[in-house]
Amino acid sequence: MEDAREIAINKLSELLKHPDDLTSKVGPLTRKLAKEKASIDAQLNSGVQSQLDHVQEGLETLTISSRNINRVKDNMQNIDKLCYDAQSMIHDFPRINMISQVHQNFVATQAKVQAFQELYQQLDDLEDAFAPMQNDIFSPHEALLHVHYHLFKLEEFRDQTMHQARDSPHDVIITLKTYFRRVDVLSDDFTQHLWLLARNLIPLVENGCGSTIVKLIKIIECEETADEKALAARQAQSNHQDLQGHKKWRLAEGNPRTIKSYRVEFYEQLHQSLRERFEEEFAPFKDSEDWQGALDSTDFIFNELELVYDQVVPKFPKKYKIFPYFVLEYHRHTYDLLNQMVQQDLDAGTILRLLRFVRDYYTTMSTRLGVTEELLEPQLLDGQEQSLVDDYLKLVRRKLVEWTSNLMQSESKDFVTRQDPPEMSPDGQFGLSGAVDLFQIINQQIDVAADANQGKLLYLVVNECHKVMKDSQVFWKKLLMSELQKQMEQPEDVPEGLVEYVMALANDQIKCSDFANDILMRVPPIVDANYKMQVEDKLSTAIDGYLQIAASAREALLEVTFADIKPVFADLFTSRWYEQPLIPSVIETLKDYCNDFQHLNKFIFDKLIHDMLDRFLMLYLEAMRHKNAKFHMETCLERIENDVRLSFNFFAKYTSVEEMEERFDVIEKVHTLLESNRRMIFVDYYTLRQAYPDVPLAFVENILSKRDDLDKSALKDIMEGIKAKAREYEPDANTPPTIFSRIKW
């Protein structure tokens, strides 16, 4: 009451916060609360009336029940009175009753004696019938139910006899136990035989002994029924303790049967047999720690479950739910096996095989047996797949780094020391073993990851492999630049053979790009769709990286090649050039190098020839600007033509004539500008400018200033006209750069 009062006061304090509320809010609040009270009262009245009706119905039912009980009680008393009165109506009823009981006891005793007399003969017959079945579980078991029926009767006889003799002297009990010892032995042997059959359900159906299983289940059902009757008798004995010993109520004495619980024991034996089956199957693999072999041998699980579904389930009553039992037993043993595995120090291959097994296991259970993943408890690996994936990636990362580091260390040593020439393939190309070895490692990891049937895992493995590719690319790029720098700065102090090893490196990088492209073609279609684009980007980046290193190797070959002939270009158009031809020595040097470059990949060789021609043309044009260059118009034009003809013929061996004419066009137009007279020089410049919009005016002025037939005033007039002409010409902004943009002016 105090709590209700306090709550009411708090509620009023919230509603009436100001003095004016007493005049403005009290009336409406009173009406509102009155309506709410009326509504609640109506609901309570309705509920109370409903409860009263139910109570009234219950009271009427109790009254009727009490009346019926009293009526039954009165009828039973009348029956008892009639029975008692009937006794007085019969002369000498007590003596007749006693004689009847004596006769009943005599008949029962005679039956007991006869049963004892026939006991051993029955046991002999049962033992003879049981022996063939006991010796071979796959033998015909036609007599199994016969043996059980008669053994069941003998057990009943034993139990009743021992129960009736429970108050007899000790020596009588010992004598009876001695008589029944063979029954006990046969009963134990028969029971053990039943459990042997239970432990071999699958072998029984495999050997065509399905009828034996049916008989086994019938025996279990029979024993279960007898157990239920015995339990019901014991329940009655427990509920009627006051009637025990009363001569009228024999039911209260209970049932002497020993509860066997065959159905429970059957499941226990089946469980034990399946546990032993798994232990026997996987023990050799556990001893040798061959976990992949253990996973490979799990096909028997699905085969045996299919056999259970097809041939065992039809022989069991539905209430046994035998197929779900088998499925869960097999699943839980599989769960225990996998848990033992994950506690070991597994290698990468075994982890992947384990992950793939889990996926395939659930898929097979669903497709072959119709058992969904939700019904299989507990979950395999307890949801630790991601942890295993992380462990696997750590192993992959460590192994890849270890293998590639050893590979790089070995190959870098050969590349730097160059004690032996690089390997040569049957088609005459230099190469290193690294490309093949590296991608054997990478492809192995990718193939294993692909087989694991894990959507994200393949992407993660490709990502790790991509890191290894990029690291190897960075390594080779640094090493190439380092060795090239040594070659260019101190050529006499470095080992010979750099050209051969650079060619081998370039060939290897092209191989690597091809290998990576094969992966690019193969992996995206099978990787998880969410990661397809990332895989394509990473592999494309790796391919570009290999091609860039191949391009760097090609550039290194150019540097080494032109380092030998670059001094010759410094003497072009000088007095030495006029005294003797210099380009023939350049061409001979290039010819020697190109013969060596035949050991290059065809793609790289063609690119190298293209770059070599560009470099040659650039150096030739640059030579025209040297301070010591001088164009003696009587002889220079003819010598330039000879240089062009000689170099054109050399490069034409490796490329098409059409391309050669296009590439040498710049020399031809410069040659035309040199031989042009004063009146035509503007036209020839315009022609050069149209073909090469990026030609610098400084270059034109420089080479014209070196003509010995032009004095300074004439050169000034020519350049003013050319500059005016240049201002009039507006080249197309989309015109690609030409060779002049690549020359450092």
Solvent accessible surface area in square Angstrom, and as a share of the most:
residue,aa,sasa,rsa
1,M,199,0.89
2,E,133,0.59
3,D,103,0.53
4,A,61,0.47
5,R,159,0.58
6,E,105,0.47
7,I,118,0.60
8,A,51,0.40
9,I,93,0.47
10,N,79,0.40
11,K,113,0.48
12,L,92,0.46
13,S,64,0.41
14,E,108,0.48
15,L,54,0.27
16,L,44,0.22
17,K,141,0.60
18,H,121,0.54
19,P,111,0.70
20,D,107,0.56
21,D,12,0.06
22,L,113,0.56
23,T,122,0.71
24,S,70,0.45
25,K,90,0.38
26,V,60,0.34
27,G,28,0.27
28,P,67,0.42
29,L,32,0.16
30,T,80,0.46
31,R,147,0.54
32,K,115,0.49
33,L,93,0.46
34,A,56,0.44
35,K,152,0.65
36,E,77,0.35
37,K,131,0.56
38,A,63,0.49
39,S,56,0.36
40,I,95,0.48
41,D,52,0.27
42,A,60,0.47
43,Q,123,0.55
44,L,106,0.53
45,N,100,0.51
46,S,75,0.48
47,G,36,0.34
48,V,83,0.47
49,Q,101,0.45
50,S,47,0.30
51,Q,111,0.49
52,L,101,0.50
53,D,66,0.34
54,H,109,0.49
55,V,83,0.48
56,Q,97,0.43
57,E,105,0.47
58,G,32,0.31
59,L,96,0.48
60,E,90,0.40
61,T,83,0.48
62,L,119,0.59
63,T,72,0.42
64,I,93,0.47
65,S,45,0.29
66,S,56,0.36
67,R,124,0.45
68,N,66,0.34
69,I,115,0.58
70,N,80,0.41
71,R,123,0.45
72,V,90,0.52
73,K,116,0.49
74,D,73,0.38
75,N,73,0.37
76,M,104,0.46
77,Q,100,0.44
78,N,82,0.42
79,I,93,0.47
80,D,74,0.38
81,K,125,0.53
82,L,122,0.61
83,C,74,0.44
84,Y,153,0.58
85,D,50,0.26
86,A,42,0.32
87,Q,74,0.33
88,S,95,0.61
89,M,159,0.71
90,I,84,0.43
91,H,156,0.70
92,D,66,0.34
93,F,46,0.19
94,P,103,0.65
95,R,154,0.56
96,I,88,0.45
97,N,59,0.30
98,M,114,0.51
99,I,97,0.49
100,S,48,0.31
101,Q,90,0.40
102,V,89,0.51
103,H,113,0.50
104,Q,113,0.50
105,N,97,0.50
106,F,127,0.53
107,V,71,0.41
108,A,56,0.43
109,T,76,0.44
110,Q,106,0.47
111,A,57,0.44
112,K,43,0.18
113,V,71,0.41
114,Q,97,0.43
115,A,31,0.24
116,F,49,0.20
117,Q,136,0.61
118,E,75,0.34
119,L,1,0.00
120,Y,91,0.35
121,Q,109,0.48
122,Q,64,0.29
123,L,0,0.00
124,D,56,0.29
125,D,75,0.39
126,L,4,0.02
127,E,60,0.27
128,D,102,0.53
129,A,30,0.24
130,F,4,0.02
131,A,41,0.32
132,P,76,0.48
133,M,4,0.02
134,Q,80,0.36
135,N,127,0.65
136,D,66,0.34
137,I,20,0.10
138,F,80,0.33
139,S,20,0.13
140,P,100,0.63
141,H,4,0.02
142,E,128,0.57
143,A,33,0.25
144,L,0,0.00
145,L,65,0.32
146,H,94,0.42
147,V,0,0.00
148,H,12,0.05
149,Y,121,0.46
150,H,60,0.27
151,L,4,0.02
152,F,25,0.11
153,K,90,0.38
154,L,10,0.05
155,E,8,0.03
156,E,64,0.29
157,F,27,0.11
158,R,41,0.15
159,D,25,0.13
160,Q,84,0.37
161,T,10,0.06
162,M,42,0.19
163,H,51,0.23
164,Q,123,0.55
165,A,12,0.09
166,R,132,0.48
167,D,129,0.67
168,S,40,0.26
169,P,90,0.56
170,H,138,0.62
171,D,94,0.49
172,V,59,0.34
173,I,28,0.14
174,I,82,0.42
175,T,68,0.40
176,L,22,0.11
177,K,107,0.45
178,T,67,0.39
179,Y,93,0.35
180,F,2,0.01
181,R,146,0.53
182,R,77,0.28
183,V,0,0.00
184,D,54,0.28
185,V,80,0.46
186,L,6,0.03
187,S,11,0.07
188,D,86,0.44
189,D,51,0.26
190,F,3,0.01
191,T,25,0.15
192,Q,105,0.47
193,H,6,0.03
194,L,0,0.00
195,W,8,0.03
196,L,63,0.31
197,L,0,0.00
198,A,0,0.00
199,R,74,0.27
200,N,33,0.17
201,L,3,0.01
202,I,17,0.08
203,P,43,0.27
204,L,0,0.00
205,V,9,0.05
206,E,110,0.49
207,N,84,0.43
208,G,69,0.66
209,C,14,0.08
210,G,11,0.11
211,S,71,0.46
212,T,4,0.02
213,I,0,0.00
214,V,52,0.30
215,K,35,0.15
216,L,0,0.00
217,I,7,0.03
218,K,111,0.47
219,I,1,0.00
220,I,0,0.00
221,E,48,0.22
222,C,55,0.33
223,E,2,0.01
224,E,37,0.17
225,T,66,0.39
226,A,13,0.10
227,D,7,0.04
228,E,110,0.49
229,K,135,0.57
230,A,0,0.00
231,L,91,0.45
232,A,63,0.49
233,A,12,0.09
234,R,97,0.36
235,Q,106,0.47
236,A,19,0.15
237,Q,53,0.24
238,S,64,0.41
239,N,93,0.48
240,H,84,0.37
241,Q,111,0.49
242,D,125,0.65
243,L,45,0.22
244,Q,75,0.33
245,G,75,0.72
246,H,79,0.35
247,K,166,0.70
248,K,121,0.51
249,W,121,0.42
250,R,167,0.61
251,L,123,0.61
252,A,4,0.03
253,E,67,0.30
254,G,21,0.20
255,N,53,0.27
256,P,42,0.27
257,R,22,0.08
258,T,91,0.53
259,I,48,0.24
260,K,52,0.22
261,S,45,0.29
262,Y,12,0.04
263,R,63,0.23
264,V,107,0.61
265,E,57,0.26
266,F,0,0.00
267,Y,48,0.18
268,E,90,0.40
269,Q,29,0.13
270,L,3,0.02
271,H,64,0.29
272,Q,55,0.25
273,S,13,0.09
274,L,9,0.04
275,R,83,0.30
276,E,76,0.34
277,R,70,0.26
278,F,12,0.05
279,E,80,0.36
280,E,131,0.59
281,E,46,0.20
282,F,2,0.01
283,A,44,0.34
284,P,80,0.50
285,F,49,0.21
286,K,60,0.25
287,D,123,0.64
288,S,78,0.50
289,E,114,0.51
290,D,62,0.32
291,W,22,0.08
292,Q,69,0.31
293,G,14,0.14
294,A,0,0.00
295,L,1,0.01
296,D,84,0.44
297,S,26,0.17
298,T,3,0.02
299,D,89,0.46
300,F,23,0.10
301,I,0,0.00
302,F,12,0.05
303,N,79,0.40
304,E,18,0.08
305,L,0,0.00
306,E,55,0.25
307,L,33,0.17
308,V,0,0.00
309,Y,125,0.48
310,D,93,0.48
311,Q,77,0.34
312,V,0,0.00
313,V,43,0.25
314,P,95,0.60
315,K,53,0.23
316,F,17,0.07
317,P,49,0.31
318,K,194,0.82
319,K,110,0.47
320,Y,5,0.02
321,K,140,0.59
322,I,5,0.03
323,F,24,0.10
324,P,69,0.43
325,Y,47,0.18
326,F,1,0.00
327,V,5,0.03
328,L,49,0.25
329,E,14,0.06
330,Y,0,0.00
331,H,0,0.00
332,R,107,0.39
333,H,21,0.09
334,T,0,0.00
335,Y,35,0.13
336,D,68,0.35
337,L,6,0.03
338,L,0,0.00
339,N,30,0.16
340,Q,72,0.32
341,M,0,0.00
342,V,36,0.20
343,Q,144,0.64
344,Q,72,0.32
345,D,147,0.76
346,L,16,0.08
347,D,85,0.44
348,A,17,0.14
349,G,27,0.26
350,T,8,0.05
351,I,6,0.03
352,L,2,0.01
353,R,40,0.15
354,L,0,0.00
355,L,0,0.00
356,R,65,0.24
357,F,9,0.04
358,V,0,0.00
359,R,76,0.28
360,D,57,0.30
361,Y,2,0.01
362,Y,11,0.04
363,T,75,0.43
364,T,27,0.16
365,M,0,0.00
366,S,50,0.32
367,T,104,0.61
368,R,102,0.37
369,L,23,0.11
370,G,58,0.56
371,V,14,0.08
372,T,62,0.36
373,E,67,0.30
374,E,133,0.60
375,L,116,0.58
376,L,3,0.01
377,E,98,0.44
378,P,46,0.29
379,Q,79,0.35
380,L,0,0.00
381,L,0,0.00
382,D,73,0.38
383,G,42,0.41
384,Q,77,0.34
385,E,29,0.13
386,Q,100,0.44
387,S,59,0.38
388,L,13,0.07
389,V,10,0.06
390,D,59,0.30
391,D,59,0.31
392,Y,1,0.00
393,L,14,0.07
394,K,118,0.50
395,L,27,0.14
396,V,1,0.00
397,R,99,0.36
398,R,133,0.49
399,K,73,0.31
400,L,0,0.00
401,V,80,0.46
402,E,80,0.36
403,W,84,0.30
404,T,13,0.07
405,S,57,0.36
406,N,85,0.43
407,L,25,0.13
408,M,20,0.09
409,Q,128,0.57
410,S,62,0.40
411,E,12,0.05
412,S,19,0.12
413,K,138,0.58
414,D,68,0.35
415,F,0,0.00
416,V,49,0.28
417,T,47,0.27
418,R,17,0.06
419,Q,152,0.68
420,D,101,0.53
421,P,108,0.68
422,P,12,0.08
423,E,109,0.49
424,M,104,0.46
425,S,37,0.24
426,P,149,0.94
427,D,104,0.54
428,G,21,0.21
429,Q,38,0.17
430,F,17,0.07
431,G,7,0.07
432,L,16,0.08
433,S,46,0.30
434,G,4,0.04
435,A,3,0.02
436,V,63,0.36
437,D,49,0.25
438,L,5,0.03
439,F,3,0.01
440,Q,115,0.51
441,I,28,0.14
442,I,0,0.00
443,N,41,0.21
444,Q,102,0.45
445,Q,15,0.07
446,I,0,0.00
447,D,61,0.32
448,V,48,0.28
449,A,1,0.01
450,A,32,0.25
451,D,78,0.41
452,A,1,0.01
453,N,85,0.44
454,Q,33,0.15
455,G,36,0.35
456,K,92,0.39
457,L,2,0.01
458,L,5,0.03
459,Y,32,0.12
460,L,31,0.15
461,V,0,0.00
462,V,0,0.00
463,N,28,0.14
464,E,9,0.04
465,C,0,0.00
466,H,23,0.10
467,K,96,0.40
468,V,10,0.06
469,M,0,0.00
470,K,61,0.26
471,D,92,0.48
472,S,8,0.05
473,Q,9,0.04
474,V,77,0.44
475,F,66,0.28
476,W,10,0.04
477,K,98,0.42
478,K,141,0.60
479,L,26,0.13
480,L,1,0.00
481,M,82,0.37
482,S,44,0.29
483,E,5,0.02
484,L,20,0.10
485,Q,104,0.46
486,K,87,0.37
487,Q,41,0.18
488,M,76,0.34
489,E,115,0.52
490,Q,96,0.43
491,P,70,0.44
492,E,134,0.60
493,D,99,0.51
494,V,24,0.14
495,P,60,0.38
496,E,156,0.70
497,G,25,0.24
498,L,5,0.03
499,V,20,0.12
500,E,53,0.24
501,Y,10,0.04
502,V,1,0.01
503,M,0,0.00
504,A,0,0.00
505,L,0,0.00
506,A,0,0.00
507,N,1,0.01
508,D,5,0.02
509,Q,5,0.02
510,I,12,0.06
511,K,70,0.30
512,C,5,0.03
513,S,6,0.04
514,D,77,0.40
515,F,59,0.25
516,A,0,0.00
517,N,61,0.31
518,D,82,0.43
519,I,1,0.00
520,L,27,0.14
521,M,125,0.56
522,R,90,0.33
523,V,0,0.00
524,P,6,0.04
525,P,97,0.61
526,I,98,0.50
527,V,13,0.07
528,D,47,0.25
529,A,88,0.68
530,N,114,0.58
531,Y,46,0.17
532,K,88,0.37
533,M,138,0.62
534,Q,72,0.32
535,V,0,0.00
536,E,60,0.27
537,D,82,0.43
538,K,48,0.21
539,L,0,0.00
540,S,45,0.29
541,T,63,0.37
542,A,0,0.00
543,I,22,0.11
544,D,74,0.39
545,G,6,0.06
546,Y,3,0.01
547,L,70,0.35
548,Q,112,0.50
549,I,4,0.02
550,A,4,0.03
551,A,37,0.28
552,S,22,0.14
553,A,0,0.00
554,R,41,0.15
555,E,76,0.34
556,A,1,0.01
557,L,1,0.00
558,L,3,0.02
559,E,56,0.25
560,V,12,0.07
561,T,0,0.00
562,F,3,0.01
563,A,42,0.33
564,D,85,0.44
565,I,3,0.01
566,K,117,0.49
567,P,85,0.54
568,V,27,0.15
569,F,4,0.02
570,A,54,0.42
571,D,39,0.20
572,L,0,0.00
573,F,0,0.00
574,T,16,0.09
575,S,79,0.51
576,R,102,0.37
577,W,1,0.01
578,Y,35,0.13
579,E,135,0.61
580,Q,86,0.38
581,P,88,0.55
582,L,5,0.03
583,I,0,0.00
584,P,52,0.33
585,S,59,0.38
586,V,1,0.00
587,I,8,0.04
588,E,92,0.41
589,T,37,0.21
590,L,0,0.00
591,K,62,0.26
592,D,84,0.44
593,Y,31,0.12
594,C,0,0.00
595,N,83,0.43
596,D,62,0.32
597,F,1,0.00
598,Q,97,0.43
599,H,53,0.24
600,L,6,0.03
601,N,34,0.17
602,K,138,0.58
603,F,103,0.43
604,I,1,0.01
605,F,17,0.07
606,D,60,0.31
607,K,87,0.37
608,L,0,0.00
609,I,4,0.02
610,H,79,0.35
611,D,26,0.13
612,M,0,0.00
613,L,3,0.01
614,D,9,0.05
615,R,47,0.17
616,F,3,0.01
617,L,3,0.01
618,M,26,0.12
619,L,13,0.07
620,Y,5,0.02
621,L,0,0.00
622,E,43,0.19
623,A,0,0.00
624,M,0,0.00
625,R,68,0.25
626,H,64,0.28
627,K,185,0.78
628,N,101,0.52
629,A,3,0.02
630,K,86,0.36
631,F,0,0.00
632,H,74,0.33
633,M,34,0.15
634,E,161,0.72
635,T,60,0.35
636,C,0,0.00
637,L,31,0.15
638,E,109,0.49
639,R,63,0.23
640,I,0,0.00
641,E,82,0.37
642,N,61,0.31
643,D,7,0.04
644,V,37,0.21
645,R,132,0.48
646,L,65,0.33
647,S,0,0.00
648,F,44,0.18
649,N,83,0.43
650,F,5,0.02
651,F,0,0.00
652,A,31,0.24
653,K,132,0.56
654,Y,55,0.21
655,T,32,0.19
656,S,58,0.37
657,V,78,0.45
658,E,126,0.56
659,E,56,0.25
660,M,0,0.00
661,E,104,0.46
662,E,126,0.57
663,R,36,0.13
664,F,10,0.04
665,D,32,0.16
666,V,2,0.01
667,I,2,0.01
668,E,111,0.50
669,K,41,0.17
670,V,0,0.00
671,H,19,0.09
672,T,49,0.28
673,L,0,0.00
674,L,0,0.00
675,E,86,0.39
676,S,7,0.05
677,N,78,0.40
678,R,125,0.46
679,R,205,0.75
680,M,92,0.41
681,I,1,0.00
682,F,63,0.26
683,V,80,0.46
684,D,24,0.12
685,Y,2,0.01
686,Y,74,0.28
687,T,61,0.36
688,L,0,0.00
689,R,33,0.12
690,Q,96,0.43
691,A,44,0.34
692,Y,23,0.09
693,P,20,0.13
694,D,46,0.24
695,V,7,0.04
696,P,34,0.21
697,L,57,0.29
698,A,67,0.52
699,F,0,0.00
700,V,0,0.00
701,E,65,0.29
702,N,42,0.22
703,I,0,0.00
704,L,0,0.00
705,S,51,0.33
706,K,22,0.09
707,R,10,0.04
708,D,73,0.38
709,D,68,0.35
710,L,22,0.11
711,D,83,0.43
712,K,180,0.76
713,S,73,0.47
714,A,8,0.06
715,L,27,0.14
716,K,130,0.55
717,D,94,0.49
718,I,7,0.03
719,M,8,0.03
720,E,97,0.43
721,G,24,0.23
722,I,0,0.00
723,K,78,0.33
724,A,38,0.30
725,K,73,0.31
726,A,11,0.09
727,R,171,0.62
728,E,129,0.58
729,Y,42,0.16
730,E,145,0.65
731,P,50,0.31
732,D,95,0.49
733,A,105,0.81
734,N,135,0.69
735,T,56,0.32
736,P,98,0.62
737,P,106,0.67
738,T,27,0.16
739,I,22,0.11
740,F,2,0.01
741,S,62,0.40
742,R,127,0.46
743,I,7,0.03
744,K,184,0.78
745,W,109,0.38
